[in-house]
Amino acid sequence: MNFFERVTGSDITKAMKNFDARVKNLPTEYQIAWTEIQNHLEPYGDFTGRNLIPILNLALELLELTSADGQTVEEVFNHDIKSFCVALATNEGVKTYRDKLREQLNRNVRKKLGELQ
């Protein structure tokens, strides 16, 4: 990725268009599940959302493989797409804005406590 793509975000646009083209080949129930996955993973994105591209790719690959195997969305996610997204995001080490602020606060408290002792 070159500097221009990084600054303008065109790399993200290309990736999302690629995802959309792949999703169109999936059955309708999988397309609906893809929309839910995107919505549930959105809070884990950083300012640009660039950190979610690999995670979305993994989720889409799972949808493609299970669709090819003839499984239903219910069999794959057990009626709980939100828990799947939380597990996927936390296993990949994605941190929410709240997590980053919590770490910063803890770091500042440790620094202040170190100064007091």
Phi, psi and omega in degrees: 000132180267174184300316182299316179297320181294318182289317184277342182080015181293336176294323178291318178299317179297316180297317181292323177294322177296317177299315181299321179294322178289324181292327180299338179276355181269158174297163185302316182297327177287327176295320177294318178298322178299317178298318178295320179298315179300317181294321182284333179274343183306318180297342180272357182282151173277193184303320182268335185086003183296329181290343181273345184302312179296325180290317177296324178297317178298316181296319180292323176298320177298315179298318180295317181292316181289328175294318179294329178281351178085014178280155176270164178297322180297322178293325183284313187255355179054042177063020183219075181291327182299315179296322176300315182294319178297315179296319180296314182292318182286327177292331179275358177079020179283132180247141177279170178300322179297318178298318180294319178293321179297317179297319179296317179298314179298320179297316179294321179294316178299321180296315180294318178296324177295325179288329182284335184272000000 
